[in-house]
Amino acid sequence: MNWGNGIMNKKCIITAAVTGGDIVPSQSPYLPITPKEIADEAVRSAEAGAAIVHVHARNPETGQPSSDSRYFEEILGSIKQRSDVVVCITTGGNPTMSLEERVRVLPKFKPEMATFNMGSMNYGLHFIAESYERRKKEFRFEWEKPYLESSKDSVFKNTYKDLEYILQAMEENEVKPECEVYDLGMIYNTSYLVDRKKLRKPLQIQFVLGVLGGAKAEVGVLQFLKNTCDCEFGRDNYTWSTVGAGYPQEFYLGALSIIMGGNIRVGMEDNLRVAENRHAKSNAELVEKAVRIIEALDREVAKPDDARQILGLKGRENTNF
C-alpha cells in the first residue's frame, strides 16, 4: 500500500469509547460510571495509545446515561488537566434523549470533535434483557431492564431537519463532525449534505457495524461500505474508522480497517471482552490489544497531535473545558 497516496496515513488513530450510552452496568463490573471513573479510564486509554477518547456521561449513583452538563464538565476538565488526548463528545447520547439534550454539549464545551449520527434507525438493545431472562440473571439497577426493553418499540431519530440542526451547532462552535454510518443509506445521507454544502470535505467517516437495526459486522459489509464511500466522496476526500460491536468483531473488523488504511475504535461502549472468555478490566486493555495489532500490521500508532493534523482539528486550546 502506498501510504503517501491521498488521505491515507501510515499512522493509525485509535479511538477509545470508554463507557457509551447503550451498555448497562450489569453487563460488566468494570464499566466506568462516575465522572471520576470515566475520566480516569479516558486518561489510562490515552496512556495506552489512544489518540482520541469518545465521551458519554452517566449518573454516578445509578449508572444511567445522562446529558447533565455537570457530569460532562467534571469529566472533560479532569481529562484535559492530565492528558493532551483529543476528546470527541457524543451528540448521539442515546435514543431516549431529546435532540436538545444531545446537542447542548456543543456550545457549552466547544470540543474539537463530536459524533454525528447520519440517519434515523431502529436501535435494538432488547435482546440483552431477553438474554438475562433466559439465563435467569438479575440486573444491578431497576432502570436497566425497562431501558433495554423499551428499545423494541423506539426509533433513534435523526431526521434531515435534525441533521441540519446538529451541523449548524457544530459549524458555530468549530467542531469537527465524525459521521457515524450504520448502514448504506447513511452514506447517501452524508452525500446529500455534502452536495448541499452543509457538510464540508474532507470528511471523517466512522463505520459502526453490528448494532441491531444497522448493518452486520462482517468483512464483506465493511468492504462494500468503504467502496461506496470511495465512489461518493473520492478516496482522497475523507478519513475513516471502524467500530465492530461485540467480541471478536471489534478486533477482526478493526484489523481489516488497519490493513485497508483506516483507523480503529475500541472500548467498553462497543465491546466488553478482551478475549473470548474474559472481560476487559479497563479500556486500556482494549487499547493495548489494538496497539499490538497495528504494530503487527506494520503501521504506526498515532499520537494525539498526529490525529489533530490528520483530521484537521482546531486544537485543545480552542475548547471550552
Secondary structure, DSSP 8 states (H G I E B T S, - for coil): --TTSTT--SEE-EEEE-S-SS--GGG-TT---SHHHHHHHHHHHHHHT-SEEEE-EE-TTT--EE--HHHHHHHHHHHHHH---EEEE-S---TTS-HHHHHTHHHHH--SEEEEE-S-EE-B-HHHHHHHHHTT---SSTTHHHHHHHGGG-EE---HHHHHHHHHHHHHTT-EEEEEE-SHHHHHHHHHHHHTTSS-SSEEEEEEES-BTS----HHHHHHHHHHHHHHH-GGGEEEEEEE-STTHHHHHHHHHHHTT-EEEESTTT--EEETTEE-SSHHHHHHHHHHHHHHTT-EE--HHHHHHHHT---GGGS--
